[in-house]
Amino acid sequence: MKGGKTWISAPRLLAIGVTGVLLFYIFRQLPLHAVGQSLEHLKPLWFVAALVIYGIALGFGGLRSHIAFRLTERSVHATASCRAFLAGHFFLVVLLGAAQGDVAKCAVYARWYGFGMAEVLAAPPLDRLMGLMGIIVFSLLVAALVLMNDGFAALQKLNLQAPNQWIWIVGVVVVLGVVALLIWAPKGDAAWKRTVRSFRSGMLRLFRTPALALDGITLAVLGQAGLSASIALCLAAVTHQDLYWGQIAWTFPAIMMIGALPFTIAGAGVREAAALALLGLYNVPAGDCVAAALLALVCKLAWGAVGAVVLWHEEIVFSRATVHAPAQTISVVIPVLNEAQSLPETVRRARLSPCVCEVIVADGGSQDGTAQVAENLGCRVIVTPPGRGGQLRAGAAQAKGEVILFLHADTWLPPHACEALLNCMRDRALAAGGFWKVFRDPVPLLLGSKIKCGIRLLLGRRILGDQGIFVRREMLEAIGGVPDVPLMEDFELCRRLRKRGRLALADATVITSARRFRKLGVIRTYFRMWWVTWLYRFGVSPRHLKELYERE
């Protein structure tokens, strides 16, 4: 290991011993052929579904961890957080526990993106706090379902006496600890003091932004639901019994949480024991209980292997990527054609960030005084022939900033957009990026535009021009500048940039106009955009497509 540490340690040896003892005890009580019979009749589709659902649950976890990084102002972009989360899942499996996995993940994240380790370490507690809230909400929902189906009656067989006083004591201690951290802000440059201060500011930001907190808790609920559903699907893959799923639903999150205890290898042993004890209350055959738990273990180990591959791949990518000094200045390039009314507000919002060193307006021959308006706003004006690609190309050629941000005249930047942009550029493997997008005063069919931005990036690997594409100046020069085409310049620009690196969306949402959708209608506009895109893929010239796209 690079830090001089070894994989062999007393806690890991102890975990191996505990796992061996538990599995020996379980299989001594339960003949191996009983588990073999259950696995012999495995339903592959159910198990594949369990694997997929487990991966989706990890995706929700990655997005939740991204919110934690945002709370500590250490976020790069969502896909970076998800990659780090998968690497963290690998560390969680091999380092035997969430705490050690979180520390290892933070060390890798801080090294990849150039953050201080002390500040990054403040994110996992916030992540776990949102996860705990999600567990509570999900448990209440499941409990309501089980109560409706009279599923808790079987608990009488266990004759449990809940230590209510200890639950209250632990709860009070946790609440007092959180309050103390909110009040106390230690001074000094010691690493632990910086971590406490960063955690404190993150907690305050969590309370002050209920929408962000709601997003984190919702993702936590979805993640817990996915992990529980994965265990349920593993049971469905091996059992041939008629089960009352509404009654046994509570056992799956319970098995999942017990299996997360950090004193065995990936929960092996305790997960099987929990499945035998809890599912046995509902007369599920012992062989099916253990077989389902073993399949859940396979899901965890399989995705741990995926995390190892992601870690290995990212290490190679970052070792080969060019190391840049953190960018400090941004040139905003705005192509315009008769935008005298829209331009002032767009420029005003763009200038809110001190990182913006200049605003360049590339005028394609406006007849409404747009150029004069831009000059009065203090912008550099360049007059070019009409055509968005050519206008962007001319504006970029005059830019002096380290990063060039292409902005439509009717697209508004939020106040923190440029800070989010510069953080996104910390990803050395990044070729270019953009922002999430919503419409001003949208009609119902335009709702969900942010989700479409994510899907378009993941599946289509492109960013639309009205999302504010940004790129390092030297990267743009390396690909020959913005393609000089009258239409589809954003499509072609993204295609060329993808050959140089990744595309990503920064942690800010621009607000753009829906005027074209109102003019032509939402369905008609979307169909025309889709049709023009596919014609371009098949080689139709951009000049012909521009005539088609702008047809009334």
Secondary structure, 3 states (H helix, E strand, C coil): CCCCCCCCCHHHHHHHHHHHHHHHHHHHHCCHHHHHHHHHCCCHHHHHHHHHHHHHHHHHHHHHHHHHHHHCCCCCCHHHHHHHHHHHHHHHHHCCCHHHHHHHHHHHHHHHHCCCHHHHCCHHHHHHHHHHHHHHHHHHHHHHHHHHCCCHHHHHHHCCCCCHHHHHHHHHHHHHHHHHHHHCCCCCCCHHHHHHHHHHHHHHHHHHCHHHHHHHHHHHHHHHHHHHHHHHHHHHHHCCCCCCHHHHCCHHHHHHHHHCCCCCCCCCCHHHHHHHHHHHHHCCCHHHHHHHHHHHHHHHHHHHHHHHHHHHHHHHHHHHCCCCCCCCCEEEEEEECCCCCCHHHHHHHHCCCCCEEEEEEEECCCCCCHHHHHHHCCCEEEECCCCHHHHHHHHHHCCCCCEEEECCCCEECCCCHHHHHHHHCCCCCEEEEEEEEEECCCCHHHCCHHHHHHHHHHHHCCCCHHHCCEEEHHHHHHCCCCCCCCCCHHHHHHHHHHCCCEEEEEEEEEEECCHHHHHHCHHHHHHHHHHHHHHHHCCCCHHHHHHHHCCC
